[in-house]
C-alpha cells in the first residue's frame, strides 16, 4: 500500500484530497487541527495538532514508519490582514512568527526529518497561489500569506535541485468546487511520472505555471 501525508487535511478541500487518494489505494496520514469524524481508521490515520502551538519537536508525529510515496502541504497560515495596517493596531510578533513557522519552516523541517522514509520517486507538493506572480491590491493586506507562498515556491525549487526526490507546486486558481479540483489534482499527481513533476509548478489541469 502506498503512503501519503496530507497537512491541512481537515478542510473541505483537504477531505476531498484525502478521499480521492484513498480511492486510489493510498493510506493517508492526515495532519489537521479540525475534528475529523469521517475518517476510516483502516485507511486514514488522523494526527491532531494545534497550529498555534506546534513546535519543531512535534514534527516527528507526522512521520510514518513506512516509506512515503506522497507528501502534500495543503495547509495555510497568515497572521496579517487589511485591518492590521490601520493606525493604532498592533500585531503580536509571536503570532506572526508562529504563522511563518507553520506555513514555511514546518514543511522544510518535516522533509529533512523524514529523509530516511523519502525515496527517489517520492512526490512532495505544495499548494501555492497565483498571488506569487500576480499579487492584487485587494489582497495586499495579507502580505505574509503572499510572502509565505513565494517562500514555499522557492523552497520547492531549491529542494528539487538538491534533494533526491520529486518536488512540485500547484496553483489551484479559484477553489470554487473542491470536489472537482481534488479529483483532477489527485489523478494528476498519481499518474504523472515523478521526474516530470520535479521543480515545476502546475495549474490544476497539468498546464505549467510560469515561475
PLY file of the C-alpha trace (Angstrom):
ply
format ascii 1.0
element vertex 211
property float x
property float y
property float z
element edge 210
property int vertex1
property int vertex2
end_header
0.00 0.00 0.00
1.19 3.49 -0.82
1.51 6.06 1.97
0.64 9.76 1.74
0.96 12.60 4.25
-1.53 15.45 3.83
-1.28 18.54 6.02
-4.34 20.73 6.39
-6.40 17.64 5.72
-9.39 18.66 7.81
-10.51 21.45 5.49
-13.20 20.90 2.88
-10.56 20.58 0.15
-8.34 18.51 2.45
-11.12 15.99 2.94
-11.70 15.77 -0.80
-7.99 15.26 -1.45
-7.86 12.56 1.21
-10.88 10.68 -0.12
-9.56 10.74 -3.67
-6.15 9.41 -2.63
-7.91 6.66 -0.64
-9.85 5.68 -3.78
-6.52 5.12 -5.49
-5.35 2.78 -2.74
-3.27 5.12 -0.57
-3.09 5.01 3.22
-3.36 8.61 4.44
-1.55 10.21 7.36
-3.86 13.17 7.88
-2.47 16.17 9.79
-5.20 18.54 10.97
-6.40 20.76 13.79
-10.02 20.14 12.82
-12.09 17.35 14.41
-12.49 14.54 11.89
-15.40 12.13 12.26
-15.44 10.80 8.72
-12.07 9.05 8.56
-11.94 5.27 8.17
-9.18 4.12 10.53
-8.36 1.26 8.16
-7.31 3.77 5.52
-6.61 7.02 7.38
-4.52 7.84 10.45
-5.52 11.22 11.89
-2.80 13.26 13.62
-4.48 16.05 15.57
-2.32 19.13 16.13
-2.67 22.72 17.32
-1.24 25.02 14.66
-0.95 27.91 17.14
1.31 25.97 19.47
3.01 23.34 17.33
6.80 23.31 17.53
9.63 21.65 15.67
9.62 18.86 18.28
6.12 17.82 17.16
7.12 17.10 13.56
8.14 13.53 14.35
4.43 12.77 14.97
3.75 13.25 11.25
6.28 10.72 10.03
5.13 7.12 9.45
7.36 4.10 9.92
6.73 3.14 6.28
8.34 4.65 3.21
6.43 7.69 1.94
5.06 7.93 -1.61
3.42 11.39 -1.47
3.58 14.41 0.82
1.20 17.26 0.08
1.30 20.50 2.05
-2.27 21.76 1.85
-2.24 23.94 4.98
-2.07 27.73 5.08
-1.21 30.24 7.76
-1.45 34.03 7.90
-1.28 36.49 10.80
-1.86 39.70 8.86
-4.97 41.28 7.32
-6.02 44.65 5.98
-7.02 45.96 9.40
-3.59 45.15 10.88
-2.18 48.06 8.88
-4.53 50.64 10.36
-3.07 53.28 12.66
-3.04 52.19 16.28
-3.23 48.47 15.52
-0.56 46.19 16.98
0.23 42.74 15.58
1.56 40.12 18.00
5.05 39.25 16.83
4.73 35.83 18.46
1.65 35.02 16.38
3.34 36.32 13.22
6.45 34.22 13.85
4.34 31.13 14.57
2.41 31.65 11.36
5.66 31.77 9.38
6.92 28.62 11.10
3.71 26.75 10.26
3.46 27.96 6.67
7.06 27.67 5.50
9.51 26.32 8.05
7.48 23.29 9.14
7.48 21.72 5.63
11.23 22.32 5.34
11.98 20.54 8.62
9.44 17.78 8.00
11.17 16.85 4.76
14.58 16.70 6.43
13.18 14.80 9.42
11.54 12.24 7.13
14.60 11.85 4.87
15.05 8.15 5.66
11.42 7.49 4.58
11.62 9.54 1.37
12.51 7.68 -1.83
13.90 9.00 -5.09
10.40 8.83 -6.60
8.52 10.27 -3.61
6.31 13.15 -4.77
6.31 16.21 -2.49
3.98 19.08 -3.32
2.85 22.45 -2.01
-0.45 24.22 -2.59
0.71 27.60 -3.84
-1.15 30.60 -5.26
-1.48 32.83 -8.31
-0.50 35.66 -5.96
3.18 34.65 -6.03
3.32 36.06 -9.54
0.30 38.35 -9.78
-0.45 39.95 -6.39
-3.53 42.17 -6.46
-4.21 45.33 -4.47
-7.22 43.87 -2.66
-5.02 41.12 -1.19
-2.01 43.22 -0.16
-3.14 43.23 3.48
-2.36 39.52 3.57
1.27 40.29 2.90
2.61 37.39 4.95
0.33 34.90 3.18
1.66 36.05 -0.20
5.22 36.05 1.14
4.85 32.57 2.60
3.59 31.20 -0.71
6.54 32.80 -2.50
8.95 31.38 0.08
7.40 27.93 -0.36
7.79 28.13 -4.14
11.49 28.92 -3.70
11.90 26.18 -1.08
10.31 23.73 -3.51
12.66 24.80 -6.30
15.72 24.53 -4.04
14.79 21.04 -2.84
14.24 19.95 -6.44
17.83 20.89 -7.23
19.45 19.29 -4.20
17.36 16.51 -2.64
16.82 13.09 -4.29
13.01 13.12 -4.61
10.40 14.91 -6.73
9.22 18.38 -5.63
6.42 20.40 -7.24
3.86 23.12 -6.64
0.20 23.58 -7.54
-1.53 26.84 -8.42
-5.19 25.96 -7.83
-6.54 29.27 -9.17
-10.02 29.75 -7.65
-11.17 26.93 -5.39
-14.89 27.12 -6.12
-15.59 23.38 -6.41
-13.26 21.47 -4.04
-14.51 18.05 -5.14
-13.75 18.73 -8.80
-10.36 20.28 -8.01
-9.38 17.41 -5.72
-10.27 14.66 -8.17
-8.37 16.33 -11.01
-5.39 17.15 -8.82
-5.03 13.73 -7.21
-5.28 11.97 -10.56
-2.61 14.29 -11.93
-0.24 13.73 -9.01
-0.72 9.95 -9.00
-0.42 9.44 -12.76
2.45 11.81 -13.54
5.99 10.45 -13.53
7.95 11.81 -10.58
10.75 13.16 -12.79
8.23 15.10 -14.86
6.93 16.86 -11.74
10.27 17.85 -10.26
10.96 21.56 -9.90
7.77 22.69 -11.62
4.56 24.48 -10.69
1.35 23.38 -12.37
-2.21 24.52 -12.73
-4.83 22.02 -11.58
-5.16 20.54 -15.06
-1.45 19.92 -15.54
-0.59 23.07 -17.50
2.72 24.62 -16.47
2.62 27.76 -14.34
5.45 30.04 -15.44
7.52 30.93 -12.37
0 1
1 2
2 3
3 4
4 5
5 6
6 7
7 8
8 9
9 10
10 11
11 12
12 13
13 14
14 15
15 16
16 17
17 18
18 19
19 20
20 21
21 22
22 23
23 24
24 25
25 26
26 27
27 28
28 29
29 30
30 31
31 32
32 33
33 34
34 35
35 36
36 37
37 38
38 39
39 40
40 41
41 42
42 43
43 44
44 45
45 46
46 47
47 48
48 49
49 50
50 51
51 52
52 53
53 54
54 55
55 56
56 57
57 58
58 59
59 60
60 61
61 62
62 63
63 64
64 65
65 66
66 67
67 68
68 69
69 70
70 71
71 72
72 73
73 74
74 75
75 76
76 77
77 78
78 79
79 80
80 81
81 82
82 83
83 84
84 85
85 86
86 87
87 88
88 89
89 90
90 91
91 92
92 93
93 94
94 95
95 96
96 97
97 98
98 99
99 100
100 101
101 102
102 103
103 104
104 105
105 106
106 107
107 108
108 109
109 110
110 111
111 112
112 113
113 114
114 115
115 116
116 117
117 118
118 119
119 120
120 121
121 122
122 123
123 124
124 125
125 126
126 127
127 128
128 129
129 130
130 131
131 132
132 133
133 134
134 135
135 136
136 137
137 138
138 139
139 140
140 141
141 142
142 143
143 144
144 145
145 146
146 147
147 148
148 149
149 150
150 151
151 152
152 153
153 154
154 155
155 156
156 157
157 158
158 159
159 160
160 161
161 162
162 163
163 164
164 165
165 166
166 167
167 168
168 169
169 170
170 171
171 172
172 173
173 174
174 175
175 176
176 177
177 178
178 179
179 180
180 181
181 182
182 183
183 184
184 185
185 186
186 187
187 188
188 189
189 190
190 191
191 192
192 193
193 194
194 195
195 196
196 197
197 198
198 199
199 200
200 201
201 202
202 203
203 204
204 205
205 206
206 207
207 208
208 209
209 210
